[in-house]
Structure formats: C-alpha cells, structure tokens
Amino acid sequence: MSEAPKASGGVLVIAGTDSSGGAGLTRDVRVLCDLGIDSLCAVTAVTAQTDAHVTAIHPIPAHTIREQIAAAFATGRVAAVKIGMLGNRVSVDAVVAGLREGVPVPTVLDPVLLSTSGGILLDPAGKAAMQESLFPLTTLITPNIPEIASLLEEEPATREAELVRQAERLVARGLRSVLIKGGHSACADATDLLLTRGRAVQRITSRRLAVNCRGTGCTLASAIAAGLASGMLLIDACQRAKQYVWKRLADAQAS
C-alpha cells in the first residue's frame, strides 16, 4: 500500500452532532485530526443521545446547511467531502445543491439510516432522494450489510455472492463505487467488499475482534476521505482506513 502524500487541503464533514461524542461529527473531526487532516464542517442536525438511546433530533434549516457548505468551499481548502447523517429529504436536497455549487472533489457517503440503538436517522423520503440525487455525486458509499439491504428494500444477504449482487444493483443506480462493510457478517474474519464500476471485486480483510465500539462507521468513512484528500488511490485509502479502525478496536479490546 502506498504512503499518502502530504495533504494540501482538508475534508468537509457534512453530518449531525452526537451529544455523547461517540459518533457523528465529533468522531469525524477526531479521526481527521488523528490522521493529520484539517476539517471543515457543515452541521445537518443536532441530536441528543447516549450510548443506548437517541432522545431528540433537531434538523438544521436547509438554507443554513447550504450556506455552511458554500462557506467551506469558499475557503479553497476542501480536498474531499465526507457525508454522514442527513435526517430527512430537505437536508438531502440542501446537500445536493451545495455540492453542485461547490468544486468537484472526492466524496464519501456513509448512508446513516439507523443509530446503533435503533433510532431512525433518515426518513423514507430522504432515503429515496439520497439514491436519486446524491448517489451520482459521490465517489464511494460505505453501507454495512443491513444498510445495503435497506437501500434495496431486500433481506440482508448472508453470503458474499449475494452481497456482490446487491452492490452491483446499487452501482447500476448511478454509483461509482460501493464498499460493503463486513462487520455484520458471520464469517471468522471481517472482510469488506469494494466494488467499482467496470472492475472486479476487491476484498479488504482483517482479523475479527470480540469488541464493539460506537462510531466505527463514521471512523471508517472519515479515514477514507482523509486518504482521498491526501491523493491516495481509492483502494489504498480503504485499506489504510480499515487498518486504522482495526487498531482502534484492538486498543478498545485491550483497555
């Protein structure tokens, strides 16, 4: 895997806050700082949550989301974008408009549909708008197994061949690349599947650890965006990000 060159810009994080600090924008910024990448922020929602429950969600007005994105691009420092929680269709539409008005850069979308505790973080209209309007603007989306099933309105896949077919169906909807996270699989190792339009499936495998941490989806997507902002190839950015997440999980297991 090649080393990342020195970044000339930062990552614009478009996401909701998490009052517990375990996930969301707080986690994203922490990851980017750890990887030596500057962060710019556009807040989509303010949530009140603990490790167990989401107790309140307060969407940010669409015009404010759009203005935050415009202000970030106006700095000239946005080298990549990471998108997390959007919440509803109004927010999705605002992000789409903001990205279209900005400078095209690599964009990683973590399709946050549910919280770890089961709270709904994107309504059905928002999910439809995400696929119709936001997918074509992204470089990569990073769903887990339940999320890709939800996007396709299918049952979760239990075999790799089924996961690949699901990823192919998403790519056919206008995506360039899909990274299916393997954390929810029943396999001995945790294998992520990277499917890029016109290319064979690439597998990124790590030893499964007996530990769960909130915010791993945010962490992985932000780490990938950091690599893309630094000029890394997509596969290299994904491999480094998976190693970064694995190290975080290993540290949690050891503590």
Buried (B, 14 or more C-beta within 10 A) or exposed (E): EEEBEEBEBBBBBBBBBBBBBBBBBBBBBBBBEBBEBBBBBBBBBBBBBEEEEBEEBEBBEBEBBBBBBBEBBEEEBBBBBBBBBBBBBBBBBBBBBBBEEBEEBBBBBBBBBBBBEEBEBBBEEBBBBBBEBBBEBBBBBBBBBEBBBBBBEEEBBEEBEBBBBBBBBBBEEBBBBBBBBBBBBEEEEBBBBBBBEEEEBBEBBBEBBEEEBBBBBBBBBBBBBBBBBBBBEBBBBBBBBBBBBBEBBBEEEEE
